[in-house]
Amino acid sequence: MKRTARLLAYAALAASLVLGLVVTAHARDRTLTNVSYDPTREFYREFNEAFAAHWRQQQGETVAIRVTHGGSGSQARTVIDGLEADVVTLALESDINAIADATGLIPDDWRGKFANNNAPYTSTIVFLVRKGNPKGIADWGDLIKEGIEVITPNPKTSGGARWNLLAAWAWARAQEGGGDETARAFVSELYRRVPVFDSGARGSTTTFVQRGIGDVLLAWENEAYLAIEELGPDAFDIVTPSISILAEPPVAVVEANAEKKGNLELAQAYLEYLYSAEGQALAAKHYYRPFRPDLADPEDIARFGEVDLVAIEAFGGWRRVQPEFFGDGGIFDQIYVPTGQ
Amino acid sequence: MPSSAAQRRVRAATSESRPVQWVLIGISLVFIAVILVLPLTTVFAEAFRRGPDEFLKALADKDAQAAIRLTLLVAAISVPLNIVFGVCAAWAIAKYEFKGKAFLITLIDLPFSVSPVISGLVYVLLFGAGSMLGPWLRSYGIEVLFAVPGIVLATIFVTFPFVARELIPLMQVQGTGDEEAAISLGANGWQTFWRVTLPNIKWGLLYGVLLCNARAMGEFGAVTVVSGRIRGQTTTMPLQIEILYNEYNAVAAFSLAAMLALLALVTLVLKSILEWRFGDELAATNGGH
């Protein structure tokens, strides 16, 4: 027994050493890390392959692209905490601002380094309802009818959830006799109907779709179409409201990180490729509204519903909206009273 | 082990009437079936829902392979370290008297009472970009957070009580008599440990290692905080399973889950084989569970 025990101990030690060496050696390939938000998984999986092929053809070099997904706010948090992202492709400007402000890894003037305010694709917020729309939900006003449960993620951690709140606000403000006061009343009524807050958009989709909770999911347009595609058109319908928000999920190079790793050029090319014909077509294919619809497949473009889109500038831009609505003690904190306590 | 007390308890139990025995046995069987067997079967059923080809394809996926490798690596590093630590701590606590012993025991239990999320956040605070240590280590090219070392540290943190907790009561009951005898017969410290102490505690140790290993491979909470979830690089099997599930890829998620369950079962089978092979020794040393 003594001999066996000693042998085992040595074997375990040797094994851990060898494995450790293998892993360090393995991490030597040129890799680009893209920290993205929740619903872009399918899009970037395909885009990364396309870009890697394009780069190999043009530069004769093989690159591995690593992606991480999560709620946009928590993703920004990991970059602030030290995850060495080369590029960030997040749900909203203020999350990239947060990285720029907290770390200086991204220059302050990042917005404008790429076309269309750094948003190669845009999206909007729509409703996903159960098949046949049993509760008769047609527009925002129907969401606060008696007995409706609304599913949306937590605006503190999720970029999509912030767009949700602003879209609702924009609709209420545009109604007859509407203003910021009525919008505030409407939105707080709306949040009283949220039974569960997930931290990211994908978590909310799972709650609505797989756990069957709630009557309506406030979702990214692309996320709603994807849910239908993945889970069958016989289970859900999409309702496009009369007014929604123009969501511009921005992209940026984390310049200090990319430069340190010698990836600056690669990171730049990667984001630029989002604006290429192939990038735009892939975005439309995955239900993002491309910046240049003329480059995408017209059939993909025809799938998007008609909706009046309100831009963030109508709220004074993210620099103002973020603290006013979602900062500590901001409007969301004032209107949201946790239920069940 | 106080065997006479144990026998008395057994005799008291057998004095229960037959129906009571049946009810108790029935309850445990139903409980195990509903809580354990049913979900486990579902995992395997779901994994093979589209046939064995899809199952194998899911496991052959590049990211899945990386996740399996990383999980095994993390277990291969953290379990041996925890064995060394656990034996040292149990030895110190069981065989010596010193100030602060009760405090040390409490500290060892800490990871059990702290939520794994906190165990992870502790390392974010320690090694994050906003900390003192993180940037300093980084200037030497050492990545801790969002890299393998961070995952290993978090795993060690949540698993370190297992071996020590398993050994402390065992060693306390055994006392220092055997070791004193060995030393009075001229054995040195190292010989005493290998020839007297280790054989005495080996079953407890094995059990502790099993628990430690299972948790090291399965830990989700602490690891998810420190990993950064970079696909194919810092996702362990539990994290990869969650990612796949969130991508509506249930078959792949459950295939990997089945693989993780199988890895745990392998260690259980190993233990059973050892118990069967050395059953006589087990009875003799009376240290089994």
Interface residues (C-beta under 8 A of the other chain):
Chain A: M1 K2 A5 R6 A9 A12 L13 A15 S16 L19 G20 V23 A27 T31 T33 R41 E42 A64 R66 V67 T68 H69 G70 T78 I80 D81 G82 L83 E84 A102 T103 R202 G203 T206 E230 L231
Chain B: R69 L70 L72 L73 A76 I77 V79 P80 I83 V124 F127 G128 A129 G130 G134 R138 E143 L145 F146 V148 W194 R195 L198 P199 K202 G228 R229 I230 R231 G232 Q233 I243 Y245 N246 E247 Y248 E281
